[in-house]
């Protein structure tokens, strides 16, 4: 099975020098919790991972653009490549993959694989501009493939078209990674499609809702036809063929089922509530994280959640974290970017990472273990007191 080991990011958004987030929290809850002040760089970890995933999946698309967002607060960085990379294991064997790029060109691409005999990391693929390492051909990354690859496309992506074994390994890893990040532009949240298409996932979500004292008894999806006159109310003209396609596809309503009780509190019926209009923001946010978490637990995925705990009661966040401690899966793992310091009361030092900015406004990733912190310390109290760093400095 796949296990993501680390993520590296350099010269990307608020990160200047390369920084590595290592997922060391497998001994207790299989959780890494990332704490830090607002604008410290926590969300940029999730953005870096999304950028890397999109590069690998889509870099051969005709309209693809490399996600070049260099650190802008140090002279010359906007002329240097960004670097994104990750290390992972598959059935106990370690792999390391990284890519460096400018706005219109991949400048370096590297894939290494652990040797069965020596445990050393052997180079499978190294691409520097338009050159390849001598042994890349024997792994399926020869000059013919390079000649077919645009300068802004990854060889790993292009190799997927030839069913390259190593490309398939990297793409397989992507299927075991999930990122939950606020996206106001998304027309439909990911969890809605997941629930709609997976009956088992709906059942397990309802079990978790019951465990967490929600009053939701069931969830429903109903396909609804779009009325033809709805397009007449829009400020723009929709082409007839697109109109027909949208009418044929229709839309889906998402409702939750609640009990209706009489004056003696006996259940006498049920009532469907519109999820978006009648459920609280806290309930909506709980669904947003709970559904992909259950999917991760069931399928041994690594899940990154940005702004974890927003709108959710601390006791519910503890319930979610505890799921990974109780999980029978050795592969499921959760990475949280959060301000919810009450979680520090139950985490070990291996599970806590701080992200803060230097005086030059560069984001730094600092594992709690690097600070000489011992298990048993009052992590929350000492963190809030500023003894570890990673908190806003407020002048009196």
N, C-alpha and C positions, 0 to 999 in steps of 0.2 A: 504493500500500500504506500501511498504518497504521504510524506510529511514535509511541510515547509519548515526550513531551518532558520532562514534569515532573509531580510530584505535590505538592500543597500541603495542609497540615493545620494547623488552628488551634483552640485550646480543645478539644482532644480527648485524653483520657487524660493522658499526661505532657507533651503539647505545649500551651503557653499561647499566646504570640504566634504568629501564622502563620509557619510554616517551610516552605521549598520544597526538595525533592530534585530536582535537575536531572540528567538522564541525559546526561552529556557524554562518555562513554567510547567513542564510536563510531570513533575514529581507529585504535585498536589491537585490542582484543579484543571490542569491543561489550559491555563489562561495566562495571558500577558496583558496587564493593565497599564496604559500609558497616561500619565498625568502631566499637567503643565498649565501655565497661564493662558488666558485668551491671547490669540495671535502668536503663540509660542512656536507653532509648527506641527501640532498634533494632527490636524486634518490633512496636512500636506503629505503625511505618511500614507494615508489612504489614497490621496490623489496620485502619488507616485506609483502605487501598486496598480491603480486603474490605468494609468498611462502606459505602464509596462505591459499589462494584459492586452490593452487595445493595440499596442505596437505589434505584439506577437500575432494576435488574431487577424489584424486588418491591414498590415503594412503593404500587402500586395494589391489592395483595392485601388482602383484607378484614381479616386479623389482623396486618398489618404494623405494626411499631413503629419509629420513627426511632431510630437508634443514638446517642442523646444520652449521651455520657460526658464531661462537661466536666472541665477541670483543677480540682482541688479544693483546691489548696494556695495559692490566692490569693483573697482576699475578693472576692466578687461575681461570680466567673467562672461559678458555677453558675446565674446568672441571665442569662448572655449566650449567644448562639448558638455552636454549633460550626460550623466551616467546613471543607469538603473540596472539593478541586478538582483538575483536571488539564488540562494542555495537550498537544496531540498534532497530528500532521500526517497528512493523507490525500492521497496523490498530490501532495505538495509544498505543499498549502495548510494553513495553521495554523488550529486551533480551540482555544478555551479555554472550559472549562465548570466551574462551581462552584455549590455549594449551601450555604446556611447554615440551621440549624434549631435549634429547642428540642425538648423532649421530645415535644410534641404538635403542632408546627406548623413548616412551612417558612417562614422569614422572608425569604429572598432566594434567587433562582435566576437564574443569568446564563449565557448562551451567546453567544460572539462568534466571528466568522468573518473570516479574512483576505480583504481585497479583491483582486481580480485586477488592478485598475488602479493602485491607490495603495499596496498592501501594508499599509494600515492595518487595524486590527482593528475591524470593524463589528459593532454590536450586533444580534444576531438576536432574542434573547429576554432580557428582564429582568422578573422578577416580584418585587415587593416587597409582602409580605402579600397583599392582594387586588387589586393593581393591576398593569397590564402597560405596557411601553413602547409608544409610539404605533405603531411599525412592526411589532410582533410579529404582527399579524394577517396581513400579507402573506407571512409565513413559515409560516403554519398554526397559530399560537399565539394565537388570538383569544379574545374574552370567552366565547364559547360553550364552548370547551374549558376555560377557567378555571372556569366555573360548574359543569362536570361533575367537577371535580377537588377531592378533599378537601383540607383545609388541611395534612394530613400526607403528601400525595402529590406527587411531582415532576411538573411539566408534561411533562418529557421522557418520563417513564414513561407518562403518560396519552396523550401524542401518539402513542406507539407503537401504541395501539389503533386509531388513525385512519390508520396507515401514513404518518405524517408523515416527510418526507424527512430532516429534521435529527435526529429521534428515531432513525431507522434508522442514521444515521451514528454516533451515540453507541453504540447497541447493537452495531453492527459492530465498534467499538473494543473493547468488552468481550469479544468473541469472539477477540480477538488479545492478551488478557492472561491470564496464568495465575499463580496464587499457590499456593506450596507452603509450608504452615505446619503445625507440630505441632498435631494436633487429636485428643486422646485420646477425644473423644466420637464421632468418626466411625466407623460400623460397618464400613465397607470403605474402605481407602485409595483415593484417586483412581487411582493407577497400576494397580491390579488391574483395574478396569473398562476402563481404556484398553488394557491388554495383551489382555484377553479379547476385545475387540471390534475389534481392528485387527491383522490378520496382518502387514502391512508394518511396523508399529511393533514387533511381537515380533521380527521378523527383524533390524531395526536395533539393537534392544536386545541381542540375542545377539552381534552384531558388536562392540558396545562392551564387553560382558562379556569377550569373547575378547581384545580389545585391552588390557584392564585386568587380564589375568592371572587372571580367575576361572575356576574349573574347571567351570562350569555349561555343559552341552552343549545343553540344550534346556529349554523350559518348557512345562508342560501345564496345561490347565484341564479339569476333569471335572465334569459335572453329576451331582449325587448326590441321590436322593430322601430326604426326611426320614421317618424311621420315625414312625408315628402315636403310639407310646407315649412319644415324647420330651416331649410336652406334659404328660404325667402327672407328670413329674419337676420341673416348674416350680413355684415358690412361689405363682404367681398363676394365676387361671383365664383361659384364652384363649377368647373367644367362638367358637362353632362355625364361623361363616362365615370368620373370620380364620384359624382352623386349616386349613380346607380350602384357602384361597388359599395359605397358606404351604407346605402339603404339595404342592400342584400346582406351585408355583414351585421348590421344592427348594432346594438350596444348591450351591455350587461349590467344589471343592477346587483348590488352587494348589500344584503340585509342580515341583521342579527336577530335571533329569536329570543324573546324574553317572556317569562311567565306573567300572566294576569291573575291577580288574586282578589278574593272577596274581602269583606270587612273582617272576617275571622282568619285572614291570611291563608286560606286554603286556595290552591291553584284551581282556577275555573276555566282557564284557556291560555292562549299565547298571543303575542303581538309581534309582528315584524317591524323592525326599526331600520331606517335608512342609515347605513354605516357612516357615510360622510356627513350627513346633515344632523343626525340625532345621537351619535355616540361621541363621547368626550375626546378631546385631544389626547389625553393620557391613554385611553383605550386604543386609539388609532396608532399611537407610537408603540404601544405594547405589541400590537399585531406586526408592525413594521420590523421589529427585531425578533420577536418570538418565532415567527414562521420560518425565516431562513436559519435560525438557530436550531430548530427541530430538524430541518433538512440536513444541516451540518452534522448533527449528532447521529442521524440515521445513516448517513452516507460517508462518514469519516472525512469531512471537509475541514479546511481551515477558514474561519470566518472573521473578517475585519469589520468592526462596527464603529463608525465615527459618531461622536456626540452621544455615546451610550448613557442612558439614564435621564436624558432630557424628557421632561413631562411624566416620568415614571417614578412611582413611590420607591424610596430606598429599599423597602422590604421586598418589593418585586424584583428589583435589580439583583438582590442577594439570591432570590429564588432561581433566577436565570443562571447566575454564576454557578450555583450549586449543582445545576444539571450536568455541567462538565466534570465536576468532582464525582458525581454518581454514575457517569456514563461508563458503559462496558466497552466502549470503543477506545482503543489506544491511539487512534488516528485523528479523531475530532479535536479541534483546537480553536480557541477564541482569542482574538486580539481586540482590546477595547481602548478607544480614545475617549477619555471621560474627565469630568470634574467631580464625580461622585466619590468623595473622599471616605465616606463610611465603609466602602469596600475594603479600605486599607486595614480594617480591623480583622479581616479573615484571610487576607492574602499573605503569602510568604515573601521573603525578600527577592527570591528568584522570579517572582511573578510581577514585579513592579519596575517600571521604567519611567524616567522623567525626561521631558523634552523642554528645554528652555533656550532662550536666546542669549548670546554673548553681547558684550558692549558694542560689537560691530553688527548686531542684529542678525547673526548667523544662528540658525537652529542647531542645537546639539542634542544628541541622544545619549542619555546617561543611565545605565542600569543601576538600580539601587545597590547591587552587589559591589559596584566599583567604588562606592562611598564608604566602604568598611562597615556597613550597617549589619547588625546581627538580628537573627530571628528572635522574636520575643520583645523587641522594642515596641513602643507605642507609636507605630508608623503614622497613624492619622494625626495624632497630637504633634509629633515632631515635624511632620511635613507642613502642617498648617502654621507652625511656628517659624517656618523658613529655614529649618536646620539642614534640610536636604537640598534646598534650592527648588526651582521649578514652580515658584509661586509669584504672583504679581507683587512688585514693590510699590507700595502706596505711600506717598509722602504725606506727612502730617501737616 
